Amino acid sequence: MDSNNIVLITAQQLAWSDKPKKEHYVEALGFTQRHIQHRVALNLPLYGLDKELAQAEQELGEMK
């Protein structure tokens, strides 16, 4: 996952200064999914968020 991936950044924020745990990533995935859904509903551009989400889901799926 890229260091500027929105899911990774959100998980790091949820973990405060600690290394993000699996539950932080799960919550960050949910936040990103809802954010994308709202942008689509408002006909706003995604700016690659959908690609970042897919990348994060693929890599986090491998962590299981």
Steps between C-alpha positions, in 0.01 A plus 500: 500500500635844415596723791241756390211250470188646663424175683851481646496866605158462663610184685810681626283785628268255676801332664634836622875452526500119512531266205150441357336172599264295286192665654634843403533387140148353502357829630705699248369283217143571614564874519648501151216293354240737646695803383508363145127420513420855606720649227330280238153598630595868470655447154840616624828372355673216683859610428622139504349414839336193348839373382656563841212315668540202264875492567446511877230230489730273299797546733294478819330188369843342484555585870215271612 
